[in-house]
Amino acid sequence: MATASYNQFCPVAMASEILCNRWTIVLLRELCAGSTRFNDLRRGVPRMSPALLSTRLKELEAHGILDRALVQKRPELFEYRLTPAGVELKSVVEAIGIWGHRWVETEPSLEKLDLSLLMWDMRRGLNVLPLPSCKITIQFVYPELPNAKQNYWLLIDPKQGVDLCSVDPGLDVDLFSRCDLRTMTAIWMGLDTVSKAIADDRLLLIGDKDVADKMQLWLGLSPFAVQKKQVA
């Protein structure tokens, strides 16, 4: 529950007591994006401790914003689903994201790089339609990072969907993408483009030419990338 009160009857103040605790809006972003299980929510908020995540989920449940239910045939797992009150918050979260993209300065945004969150968002938003109708493995290499953290793999299966690995899955790679984390984050946010990064030698693609040529189309961009920035 909220630990402090504004002691005002104003609905804005009352809603803020529920929604403005640290991490709550970011957690709602993940729930609104479709994550329903604890581990998936953790991947969307990788810097949030498991204990705090559990606390915030209980708070949202207590306020009627989400329901918790056991997964069928998996009694050890729970799923968290937004209630009608939670679904109504989707437009609120979207409006905050649009405002942040349009009015928060670019440089501060690109100073807060988070590889695991970026790859998770790319995996979730990936558009399979421009890709061949077969299994594809794409390896992303971020050379400036420590060896243990510089590789991620997107595994695309037309029947099973898209999976993300931080450990080598041992599959043949159809496309290698090599660039720095800042560049890929900027592309994902709609602040840069694949073609410009390639022309500037900041992005190197090796492998299937058709998949490489369509990267801007299949890459899972931020849902706010289409919004026009109002500040640099």
Backbone hydrogen bonds in HBPLUS format (Angstrom, degrees):
<---DONOR---> <-ACCEPTOR-->    atom                        ^
c    i                          cat <-CA-CA->   ^        H-A-AA   ^      H-
h    n   atom  resd res      DA  || num        DHA   H-A  angle D-A-AA Bond
n    s   type  num  typ     dist DA aas  dist angle  dist       angle   num
A0013-ALA N   A0010-CYS O   3.06 MM   3  5.32 115.1  2.50 104.8 119.3     1
A0014-MET N   A0010-CYS O   2.98 MM   4  6.29 161.8  2.02 156.1 161.9     2
A0015-ALA N   A0011-PRO O   2.83 MM   4  5.90 160.7  1.86 147.0 152.1     3
A0016-SER N   A0012-VAL O   2.92 MM   4  6.02 151.4  2.01 142.5 151.1     4
A0017-GLU N   A0013-ALA O   3.13 MM   4  6.40 141.2  2.29 143.2 152.0     5
A0018-ILE N   A0015-ALA O   3.01 MM   3  5.35 139.8  2.17 105.1 116.3     6
A0019-LEU N   A0015-ALA O   2.91 MM   4  6.13 165.5  1.93 156.8 161.4     7
A0020-CYS N   A0016-SER O   2.91 MM   4  5.05 154.7  1.98 137.4 139.8     8
A0024-THR N   A0021-ASN O   3.09 MM   3  5.61 159.0  2.14 130.6 136.7     9
A0027-LEU N   A0023-TRP O   2.84 MM   4  5.97 154.8  1.90 153.4 160.5    10
A0028-LEU N   A0024-THR O   2.87 MM   4  6.15 153.5  1.94 148.5 156.4    11
A0029-ARG N   A0025-ILE O   2.89 MM   4  6.20 141.4  2.04 141.1 152.0    12
A0030-GLU N   A0026-VAL O   3.29 MM   4  6.68 148.9  2.39 141.8 147.9    13
A0030-GLU N   A0027-LEU O   3.10 MM   3  5.22 118.7  2.50  97.2 111.1    14
A0031-LEU N   A0027-LEU O   3.05 MM   4  6.42 158.6  2.10 150.6 156.6    15
A0032-CYS N   A0028-LEU O   2.77 MM   4  5.91 160.7  1.81 152.7 158.0    16
A0033-ALA N   A0029-ARG O   2.99 MM   4  6.12 133.9  2.21 135.3 147.7    17
A0035-SER N   A0030-GLU O   3.15 MM   5  5.73 155.6  2.21 157.3 150.4    18
A0034-GLY N   A0031-LEU O   3.13 MM   3  5.27 155.7  2.19 101.6 109.2    19
A0080-TYR N   A0036-THR O   2.69 MM  44  4.82 155.8  1.75 136.6 145.4    20
A0041-LEU N   A0037-ARG O   2.89 MM   4  6.17 158.2  1.94 159.3 166.6    21
A0042-ARG N   A0038-PHE O   2.91 MM   4  6.20 150.2  2.00 147.9 156.7    22
A0043-ARG N   A0039-ASN O   3.09 MM   4  6.37 145.0  2.22 138.7 147.2    23
A0044-GLY N   A0040-ASP O   3.20 MM   4  6.52 137.9  2.39 139.2 150.0    24
A0044-GLY N   A0041-LEU O   3.11 MM   3  5.11 128.4  2.38  94.5 108.3    25
A0045-VAL N   A0041-LEU O   3.05 MM   4  6.35 127.9  2.33 140.9 155.0    26
A0045-VAL N   A0042-ARG O   3.20 MM   3  5.05 136.1  2.40  92.4 104.4    27
A0048-MET N   A0045-VAL O   3.00 MM   3  5.57 165.3  2.02 126.2 128.6    28
A0053-LEU N   A0049-SER O   2.92 MM   4  6.17 161.2  1.96 158.0 164.0    29
A0054-SER N   A0050-PRO O   2.96 MM   4  6.13 161.3  2.00 146.8 151.3    30
A0055-THR N   A0051-ALA O   3.04 MM   4  6.29 152.8  2.11 141.4 149.0    31
A0056-ARG N   A0052-LEU O   2.87 MM   4  6.14 164.3  1.90 156.1 159.2    32
A0057-LEU N   A0053-LEU O   2.98 MM   4  6.18 158.2  2.02 151.6 157.7    33
A0058-LYS N   A0054-SER O   3.07 MM   4  6.30 155.7  2.14 145.3 151.5    34
A0059-GLU N   A0055-THR O   2.98 MM   4  6.28 150.7  2.06 147.2 155.9    35
A0060-LEU N   A0056-ARG O   2.94 MM   4  6.20 163.7  1.97 153.1 156.5    36
A0061-GLU N   A0057-LEU O   2.94 MM   4  6.13 152.3  2.02 144.6 152.7    37
A0062-ALA N   A0058-LYS O   2.89 MM   4  6.07 156.1  1.95 144.7 151.3    38
A0063-HIS N   A0059-GLU O   3.01 MM   4  6.27 141.9  2.16 145.2 155.2    39
A0065-ILE N   A0060-LEU O   2.86 MM   5  5.18 156.2  1.92 167.1 160.3    40
A0064-GLY N   A0061-GLU O   3.05 MM   3  5.15 160.8  2.08 107.0 111.8    41
A0083-THR N   A0065-ILE O   3.08 MM  18  5.45 167.8  2.10 121.2 124.6    42
A0067-ASP N   A0081-ARG O   2.73 MM  14  5.28 158.8  1.77 155.2 161.5    43
A0081-ARG N   A0067-ASP O   2.90 MM  14  5.28 159.3  1.95 152.3 158.0    44
A0069-ALA N   A0079-GLU O   2.95 MM  10  5.37 158.0  2.00 151.2 158.3    45
A0079-GLU N   A0069-ALA O   2.72 MM  10  5.37 155.6  1.78 157.5 166.0    46
A0071-VAL N   A0077-LEU O   2.91 MM   6  5.56 162.3  1.95 142.6 143.4    47
A0074-ARG N   A0071-VAL O   2.98 MM   3  5.20 158.0  2.03 128.3 129.7    48
A0077-LEU N   A0074-ARG O   2.89 MM   3  5.63 171.0  1.90 132.2 134.6    49
A0086-GLY N   A0083-THR O   2.88 MM   3  4.92 117.4  2.28  98.5 115.0    50
A0087-VAL N   A0083-THR O   2.80 MM   4  6.13 160.2  1.84 163.2 169.1    51
A0088-GLU N   A0084-PRO O   3.10 MM   4  6.23 149.3  2.20 141.1 148.3    52
A0089-LEU N   A0086-GLY O   2.94 MM   3  5.23 144.5  2.07 104.3 115.3    53
A0090-LYS N   A0087-VAL O   3.05 MM   3  5.53 163.4  2.08 113.5 118.8    54
A0092-VAL N   A0089-LEU O   2.96 MM   3  4.96 122.3  2.30  96.7 112.5    55
A0093-VAL N   A0089-LEU O   2.92 MM   4  6.25 162.7  1.95 163.6 166.6    56
A0094-GLU N   A0090-LYS O   2.91 MM   4  6.08 162.2  1.94 150.4 155.9    57
A0095-ALA N   A0091-SER O   2.97 MM   4  6.01 153.3  2.04 135.2 142.3    58
A0096-ILE N   A0092-VAL O   3.02 MM   4  6.32 153.4  2.09 148.4 155.3    59
A0097-GLY N   A0093-VAL O   2.98 MM   4  6.24 158.6  2.02 149.2 155.2    60
A0098-ILE N   A0094-GLU O   2.88 MM   4  6.13 159.1  1.92 153.5 159.0    61
A0099-TRP N   A0095-ALA O   2.99 MM   4  6.13 163.8  2.02 145.2 149.9    62
A0100-GLY N   A0096-ILE O   2.88 MM   4  6.08 161.9  1.91 149.3 154.7    63
A0101-HIS N   A0097-GLY O   2.91 MM   4  6.11 157.7  1.96 148.7 154.4    64
A0102-ARG N   A0098-ILE O   2.98 MM   4  6.11 160.4  2.02 151.0 156.3    65
A0103-TRP N   A0099-TRP O   2.88 MM   4  5.84 158.8  1.93 155.5 160.6    66
A0104-VAL N   A0100-GLY O   3.03 MM   4  5.17 150.3  2.12 129.4 134.8    67
A0230-GLN N   A0102-ARG O   2.72 MM 128  5.12 159.9  1.76 135.5 139.8    68
A0109-SER N   A0106-THR O   3.01 MM   3  5.20 117.2  2.42 101.9 117.9    69
A0110-LEU N   A0106-THR O   3.01 MM   4  6.32 154.8  2.08 157.2 164.7    70
A0111-GLU N   A0108-PRO O   3.31 MM   3  5.14 153.7  2.38  95.2 102.8    71
A0112-LYS N   A0109-SER O   3.28 MM   3  5.69 158.5  2.32 107.7 113.9    72
A0118-LEU N   A0114-ASP O   2.94 MM   4  6.12 163.6  1.97 155.7 161.1    73
A0119-MET N   A0115-LEU O   2.94 MM   4  6.17 170.8  1.95 162.3 163.2    74
A0120-TRP N   A0116-SER O   3.03 MM   4  6.09 153.7  2.10 140.7 148.4    75
A0121-ASP N   A0117-LEU O   2.90 MM   4  6.10 160.1  1.94 153.2 158.2    76
A0122-MET N   A0118-LEU O   2.87 MM   4  6.12 155.6  1.93 150.2 157.8    77
A0123-ARG N   A0119-MET O   2.87 MM   4  6.01 157.3  1.92 145.3 151.5    78
A0124-ARG N   A0120-TRP O   3.00 MM   4  6.20 154.3  2.06 143.4 150.3    79
A0125-GLY N   A0121-ASP O   2.95 MM   4  6.11 151.1  2.03 147.3 154.6    80
A0126-LEU N   A0122-MET O   2.98 MM   4  5.74 116.4  2.40 143.0 154.8    81
A0127-ASN N   A0218-TRP O   2.96 MM  91  4.51 161.8  1.99 132.3 136.4    82
A0131-LEU N   A0128-VAL O   3.02 MM   3  5.36 153.0  2.09 113.6 122.3    83
A0136-ILE N   A0156-ILE O   2.86 MM  20  5.06 156.8  1.92 144.1 151.9    84
A0156-ILE N   A0136-ILE O   2.80 MM  20  5.06 178.4  1.80 165.5 165.0    85
A0174-ASP N   A0137-THR O   2.81 MM  37  5.42 149.3  1.90 143.2 153.1    86
A0175-LEU N   A0137-THR O   3.40 MM  38  6.88 149.7  2.50 150.8 154.9    87
A0138-ILE N   A0154-LEU O   2.97 MM  16  5.18 164.1  1.99 149.3 154.7    88
A0154-LEU N   A0138-ILE O   2.83 MM  16  5.18 163.0  1.86 153.4 158.0    89
A0139-GLN N   A0175-LEU O   2.91 MM  36  6.32 157.4  1.96 162.9 169.4    90
A0177-SER N   A0139-GLN O   2.77 MM  38  6.09 159.8  1.81 167.8 172.7    91
A0140-PHE N   A0152-TYR O   2.76 MM  12  5.21 169.0  1.77 157.3 161.3    92
A0152-TYR N   A0140-PHE O   3.03 MM  12  5.21 150.0  2.12 145.5 153.1    93
A0141-VAL N   A0177-SER O   2.69 MM  36  6.00 163.2  1.72 168.4 174.1    94
A0179-CYS N   A0141-VAL O   3.14 MM  38  6.58 155.2  2.20 171.2 177.1    95
A0142-TYR N   A0150-GLN O   2.78 MM   8  4.73 157.3  1.83 140.3 147.8    96
A0145-LEU N   A0142-TYR O   3.13 MM   3  5.96 168.2  2.15 128.7 132.4    97
A0149-LYS N   A0146-PRO O   2.86 MM   3  5.47 157.1  1.92 122.2 129.8    98
A0153-TRP N   A0165-CYS O   2.85 MM  12  5.09 159.0  1.89 151.4 155.7    99
A0165-CYS N   A0153-TRP O   2.90 MM  12  5.09 161.3  1.93 151.4 156.5   100
A0155-LEU N   A0163-ASP O   2.88 MM   8  5.04 167.0  1.89 143.1 147.5   101
A0163-ASP N   A0155-LEU O   2.85 MM   8  5.04 160.5  1.89 144.9 151.6   102
A0157-ASP N   A0161-GLY O   2.88 MM   4  5.12 166.0  1.90 149.4 153.6   103
A0161-GLY N   A0157-ASP O   2.73 MM   4  5.12 150.0  1.81 156.4 154.8   104
A0208-ASP N   A0174-ASP O   2.83 MM  34  5.71 166.5  1.85 164.3 167.3   105
A0176-PHE N   A0206-ILE O   2.73 MM  30  5.07 167.1  1.75 154.3 159.0   106
A0206-ILE N   A0176-PHE O   2.97 MM  30  5.07 157.8  2.02 141.7 148.6   107
A0178-ARG N   A0204-LEU O   2.88 MM  26  5.09 157.7  1.93 150.8 157.2   108
A0204-LEU N   A0178-ARG O   2.89 MM  26  5.09 157.3  1.94 143.7 151.3   109
A0184-MET N   A0180-ASP O   3.23 MM   4  6.61 165.6  2.26 155.7 158.9   110
A0185-THR N   A0181-LEU O   2.92 MM   4  6.04 156.6  1.98 149.9 156.8   111
A0186-ALA N   A0182-ARG O   2.93 MM   4  6.11 156.6  1.99 147.1 153.4   112
A0187-ILE N   A0183-THR O   2.95 MM   4  6.24 154.3  2.01 150.5 157.6   113
A0188-TRP N   A0184-MET O   2.94 MM   4  6.14 163.2  1.97 146.9 151.5   114
A0189-MET N   A0185-THR O   2.94 MM   4  6.15 145.9  2.06 144.9 154.3   115
A0191-LEU N   A0186-ALA O   2.79 MM   5  4.95 146.7  1.90 162.8 158.1   116
A0190-GLY N   A0187-ILE O   3.03 MM   3  5.15 156.2  2.09 104.9 112.4   117
A0222-SER N   A0188-TRP O   2.82 MM  34  5.67 179.7  1.82 151.0 150.9   118
A0197-ALA N   A0193-THR O   3.03 MM   4  6.19 160.6  2.07 148.5 154.2   119
A0198-ILE N   A0194-VAL O   2.97 MM   4  6.19 153.6  2.04 152.4 159.6   120
A0199-ALA N   A0195-SER O   2.97 MM   4  6.16 162.3  2.00 145.7 150.9   121
A0200-ASP N   A0196-LYS O   2.95 MM   4  6.12 142.9  2.09 144.3 153.9   122
A0202-ARG N   A0197-ALA O   2.82 MM   5  5.03 156.0  1.88 166.8 162.9   123
A0203-LEU N   A0197-ALA O   3.17 MM   6  5.25 132.2  2.41 120.0 114.9   124
A0201-ASP N   A0198-ILE O   3.02 MM   3  5.07 161.7  2.05 109.2 113.1   125
A0212-ALA N   A0208-ASP O   2.95 MM   4  6.16 160.1  1.99 151.8 158.2   126
A0213-ASP N   A0209-LYS O   2.80 MM   4  5.91 163.2  1.83 151.6 155.8   127
A0214-LYS N   A0210-ASP O   3.27 MM   4  6.38 137.7  2.47 137.1 146.5   128
A0215-MET N   A0212-ALA O   3.21 MM   3  5.28 165.1  2.23 113.7 113.7   129
A0217-LEU N   A0214-LYS O   2.87 MM   3  5.29 134.0  2.08 109.5 122.9   130
A0218-TRP N   A0214-LYS O   3.05 MM   4  6.42 156.4  2.10 157.8 165.2   131
A0219-LEU N   A0215-MET O   2.85 MM   4  5.59 151.8  1.93 154.2 159.2   132
A0221-LEU N   A0219-LEU O   2.93 MM   2  5.87 111.0  2.41 118.0 101.6   133
A0225-ALA N   A0222-SER O   3.01 MM   3  5.13 168.0  2.02 112.4 115.9   134
A0227-GLN N   A0224-PHE O   2.95 MM   3  5.53 160.5  1.99 118.7 125.1   135
